[in-house]
Amino acid sequence: MGSISGSRRVLLTGACGFLGSHLSDRFLADGWEVLAVDNLLTGRQENLAHLRGDARFQFIHHDVTLPLALPGPVDLVLHFASPASPPAYRRHAIHTLTTNALGTLHTLEVARACGARYVLASTSEVYGDPDVHPQGEHYAGRVDPVGPRSMYAEGKRYAEALAMASHRAWGLDVRIARIFNTYGPRMRRDDGRVIPTFIVRALQGQAILVHGSGHQTRSFCYVGDLVEGITRLTTLDGLAGDVINLGHPQEHSILDLAGMIRRLTCTEVPIAHVPRPADDPHRRCPDISAAQARLDWSPRVPLQEGLRHTIEWYRAALSADGAAADASGLPQLVEAQGVELDAVPHGRQVDKGVAGA
Ligand SMILES: NC(=O)c1ccc[n+]([C@@H]2O[C@H](COP(=O)([O-])OP(=O)(O)OC[C@H]3O[C@@H](n4cnc5c(N)ncnc54)[C@H](O)[C@@H]3O)[C@@H](O)[C@H]2O)c1
């Protein structure tokens, strides 16, 4: 299989977030110019601070629910902007839906105007609370359209439908990554997903709170493996119209995860059980045979090893600056680079409401 070549400029939305920041690093390392777009809703300045001074990196503070005007053409669009953790997408419910609807439309329009390849960050949540295990790409899912996760699951299902319609109607080279639980350094300590929550509580000497019995299972993919999968899905030729699961196929119970984190952090914190949310899926596990066959990809990093890296990162972050580290303020980054990146209109639409679970 060949790979994309030429001027190699990528538009990456959600670049200040957990995955977006690692993808920024990877694409810069691979010789690309990165045009990063984010509205800083859940993303953080610190995630990209190390890129200050890199002339191949530009930042636009912009909300993708508004049309994008770019300073020049791009070869590739990676649409990763969206709240991703349950507390974040519940707190920003309308914004999550509009980001996945309007944001996807606007970024597809950019790809169409530039003749660029397009990669959508979708999610295992499109499978809902599945009654098929593991979940393969042909499984259509079991999603409640008005349930408490629907703003995210249905937002992503709509985004997939729009991306696929653009592939069929406009002939766009669209690829869809259905990403399963991914973890690693740079997730916000208040992200709300299970691994950062457990690690931060253990390091702060607080009880690890397990929902229900803890026998429900999840699979966890280390961010380095996920970035490799996205890179392959993005750069290999011959994948237009493909939908591919990316995640770790090994299941772990939440109780085992809690025990592992307690051991690896060398803390004696208790494991306490709290009521399980009604919408908590019982099992989630990807069938990655399409990724293995089409991308020659499977995750390499064992859970213990990925957790060790992640714990070390949180330990350093917690001791470095306490709570202030989660404050954002990317305009400083723009000034530091001396690039006029804020020239396009930007807006910030944040709906108020439901507190995170
Ligand atoms: N991390 C995972 O395990 C996982 C799993 C499945 C899918 N995904 C998908 O990957 C993408 C990134 O997830 P993440 O874990 O890095 O989350 P994240 O919250 O760390 O990053 C999302 C980024 O998008 C930005 N953003 C949100 N709305 C925006 C808007 N309207 N305009 C511009 N920027 C906006 C946020 O500020 C943030 O920087 C999301 O689309 C998510 O649905 C992630």
The ligand as an ORCA input file, in Angstrom:
! r2SCAN-3c Opt
* xyz 0 1
  N      -9.877      9.414     24.119
  C     -10.705      8.437     23.830
  O     -10.676      7.380     24.478
  C     -11.688      8.553     22.692
  C     -12.528      7.459     22.428
  C     -13.439      7.563     21.391
  C     -13.471      8.694     20.602
  N     -12.653      9.726     20.860
  C     -12.781     10.927     20.018
  O     -11.529     11.523     19.784
  C     -11.657     12.946     19.771
  C     -10.706     13.553     20.791
  O     -10.995     13.032     22.082
  P     -10.080     13.391     23.348
  O     -10.129     12.221     24.238
  O      -8.789     13.913     22.884
  O     -10.963     14.538     24.023
  P     -10.539     15.979     24.539
  O     -11.711     16.548     25.241
  O      -9.260     15.889     25.281
  O     -10.273     16.773     23.188
  C     -11.301     17.330     22.409
  C     -10.831     18.692     21.915
  O     -11.847     19.255     21.070
  C     -11.970     20.645     21.392
  N     -13.295     21.075     20.968
  C     -14.510     20.660     21.441
  N     -15.507     21.271     20.767
  C     -14.925     22.075     19.844
  C     -15.424     22.965     18.860
  N     -16.740     23.136     18.655
  N     -14.542     23.641     18.090
  C     -13.211     23.482     18.273
  N     -12.678     22.658     19.191
  C     -13.525     21.959     19.967
  C     -11.738     20.696     22.888
  O     -11.410     21.971     23.377
  C     -10.600     19.698     23.045
  O      -9.345     20.299     22.887
  C     -13.127     13.256     20.049
  O     -13.783     13.484     18.819
  C     -13.636     11.990     20.695
  O     -15.008     11.804     20.447
  C     -11.770      9.707     21.910
*
